[in-house]
């Protein structure tokens, strides 16, 4: 059980005053409170410091207890948890691997009754306490293995949500489905016997095609990015589903719409290639992760620079493109001697796509410093290397 002394006003004040402080310096000073060990105090400071932006509801609430920082690092952010809650409906949901409870908290806003299973007894007690502090009363917390809970007697839920642990016993990162705990592919029959709808959160490092082979009956795949950084893959499974799944790419904290496609559509799309001119388009990372390299051209009437160059161009601006848009100011063939007179001493943001030399090498070669309003792309079309000097729209 956590130490209730941590909730005392003077202790909470100390924690808040030392958020972001160097932990090693605090450790040397030790705990100023007789009833609280130094490690307990440092754990609260470290974990709460990580919640400022990731979990603002917890950060600003009173009487919140935090687990160790690893639990905070592994939990969903509030932004992504809120998105997931929009995908479910019904009366009962099981959060099989509940963790710190952020997903359960948001599911409880849409589902009448949520069951939160967490094998770590201490963490489960912390979560139960925090739900009370957050005034949530429709979540049942169970300190037990979610798999054993499903196996011990008949249960039925409208949804089962699974966020498998992606750490091994040595705390090393794992991302293959078979290496995570639980192995969802191994227990899929059990899950689908207890619910028609399954949502599985998986690592953004996972290969989508390999995952589809391990997770038949997948109806949708949501590639979720926050501020253009892919954070998680959501596989939505439906019992008995045999059709082709839809891939949805989401970039949260932006106003850009969801981009949807099917793999068959991607495979069938005929792509035309063009020399860059007019405008340059850089797709969101969620689209690149999902592999919508070709179908995006037909959807937005743009052309690709080259087969392995995932940049696009058009003479007319496409304002609703799901990514970054640049106005091309200059298109320069890549000849080092000629480029030096143009680029040397420039202040710009350097990017490369399908280019042999790295950004640090190019910045050094042409004496380019970081910053400013210009964006310089070093890239390839089908036949040539190009330098594109652009400004962001």
DASULVEN-V632321 format. One record per pair of residues at least 6 apart in sequence whose ideal C-beta (glycine too) atoms are under 6 Angstrom apart, sorted by the first residue. I is the first residue (numbers start at 1). J is the second residue. D is the distance in Angstrom with one decimal. If there is no record, write none. Layout:
I	J	D
I	J	D
//
This chain:
1	125	5.7
2	65	5.1
2	126	5.6
3	40	5.6
5	35	4.5
5	36	5.4
7	63	5.4
15	44	5.2
15	45	5.5
18	45	5.3
19	49	4.8
20	49	5.3
23	42	5.6
30	38	5.1
31	38	4.4
31	41	5.0
43	68	5.4
44	66	5.3
46	69	4.5
47	66	3.5
47	69	5.0
47	72	4.9
48	66	5.4
50	72	4.8
51	58	5.4
51	59	4.4
52	59	5.6
54	77	4.7
55	78	5.6
58	64	5.2
61	133	5.9
61	134	5.9
63	133	4.4
64	130	5.5
64	133	5.8
65	126	4.9
65	129	5.7
67	123	5.2
67	126	5.6
71	100	5.4
75	99	5.4
75	100	4.3
75	102	5.1
76	102	5.0
76	103	5.2
79	226	5.7
79	252	5.2
80	224	5.8
80	231	5.9
81	102	4.8
81	103	4.9
81	106	4.2
82	106	5.3
85	106	4.0
85	107	5.4
85	109	5.9
85	110	5.0
88	110	5.7
88	159	4.9
90	158	2.8
91	112	4.5
91	158	5.9
92	113	5.1
92	157	4.6
92	158	5.3
93	107	5.2
93	111	4.4
93	114	5.0
93	157	5.8
93	159	4.4
94	115	4.9
94	157	4.6
94	160	4.8
95	104	4.5
95	116	4.9
95	161	5.1
96	117	5.7
96	146	3.5
96	162	4.7
97	146	5.8
97	163	5.1
98	104	5.6
98	116	3.9
98	117	5.6
98	118	4.3
101	116	5.8
101	127	4.1
104	114	5.2
104	116	4.5
104	139	5.5
107	114	5.2
108	114	4.7
108	136	5.7
108	138	5.2
108	139	5.2
113	138	5.7
114	139	4.6
115	140	4.9
116	139	5.5
116	141	4.8
117	142	5.0
117	146	3.7
117	149	5.4
118	124	4.2
119	145	4.8
121	143	4.6
124	141	5.6
124	143	3.7
127	141	5.7
128	141	4.2
131	139	5.4
147	182	5.6
150	190	6.0
150	194	5.5
155	194	5.3
156	194	5.9
157	195	4.5
159	197	4.8
160	191	5.4
160	195	4.4
160	198	5.2
161	199	4.8
162	184	5.8
162	200	4.9
163	201	4.3
164	180	3.6
164	181	5.9
164	182	5.8
165	181	4.6
166	173	6.0
166	174	5.1
166	175	5.9
166	180	5.4
166	203	5.6
168	174	5.7
174	180	5.9
175	203	3.6
175	205	4.4
175	206	5.3
177	184	5.9
177	185	5.3
177	214	4.9
184	200	5.4
185	214	4.1
191	198	5.2
192	239	4.6
196	239	4.6
197	238	5.9
198	237	4.1
199	236	5.6
200	235	4.5
201	232	5.3
201	234	5.9
202	233	4.5
204	230	4.2
206	233	6.0
212	218	5.9
215	235	5.5
217	237	4.9
217	241	4.8
218	235	5.3
218	237	5.4
218	245	4.8
219	236	5.2
219	238	4.5
219	241	4.7
219	245	5.7
220	236	4.1
220	245	5.8
220	246	5.2
221	235	5.7
221	245	5.9
221	247	4.9
222	234	4.0
222	248	4.9
223	233	6.0
223	249	4.9
223	286	4.4
223	289	5.1
223	290	4.7
224	231	5.7
224	232	5.1
224	250	5.0
225	251	4.8
225	285	5.5
225	286	4.1
226	252	4.8
226	253	5.8
227	253	5.2
228	251	5.9
228	284	5.7
228	285	5.4
230	285	5.2
230	286	5.6
230	289	5.0
244	262	5.3
244	264	6.0
246	260	5.6
247	261	5.7
247	290	4.8
248	258	5.3
248	260	5.1
249	259	4.6
249	286	3.8
249	287	4.8
249	290	5.0
250	258	5.5
251	284	4.8
251	286	5.6
256	322	4.9
259	287	5.8
259	322	4.9
261	292	5.2
261	295	4.9
265	295	5.0
266	294	5.5
266	295	4.8
269	294	4.0
269	295	4.7
269	298	5.5
271	294	4.9
271	297	5.5
271	304	5.3
272	303	5.1
273	304	5.4
273	382	5.2
274	303	3.8
274	313	5.7
275	381	5.5
276	305	6.0
276	313	4.6
276	328	6.0
276	331	5.6
276	388	5.6
278	314	5.8
278	315	4.0
279	314	5.5
279	317	5.2
280	313	5.7
280	326	4.3
280	328	5.4
280	390	5.6
281	302	5.8
281	312	4.1
281	321	5.2
281	323	5.9
281	325	5.9
282	323	5.2
282	324	4.4
283	323	4.2
284	322	5.3
284	323	4.7
293	310	5.8
297	304	5.8
300	318	5.0
300	321	5.6
302	312	4.3
302	314	4.6
303	313	5.6
304	312	5.6
305	311	4.9
305	381	4.8
306	380	5.3
306	381	5.2
306	382	4.9
308	354	5.0
309	353	5.3
309	354	4.1
309	379	5.6
309	380	5.3
311	353	5.1
311	379	5.9
325	393	4.2
326	375	5.9
326	390	3.7
326	392	5.5
327	391	5.3
327	393	6.0
328	388	5.7
328	390	5.3
329	389	4.9
330	389	4.2
331	388	5.9
332	387	4.5
334	385	3.6
334	387	5.7
343	366	4.1
344	366	5.8
344	367	4.9
345	367	5.8
346	368	5.1
347	369	5.0
347	371	5.3
347	372	3.9
348	368	5.7
348	372	5.4
348	374	4.0
348	376	4.7
349	375	4.8
350	359	5.1
350	362	5.9
350	363	5.7
350	368	5.8
350	376	5.2
351	377	5.1
352	359	5.8
352	378	4.8
353	379	4.4
354	380	4.9
355	378	4.6
355	379	5.8
362	378	5.8
373	391	5.9
375	390	4.6
376	389	5.6
377	388	4.2
378	387	5.8
379	386	5.7
//
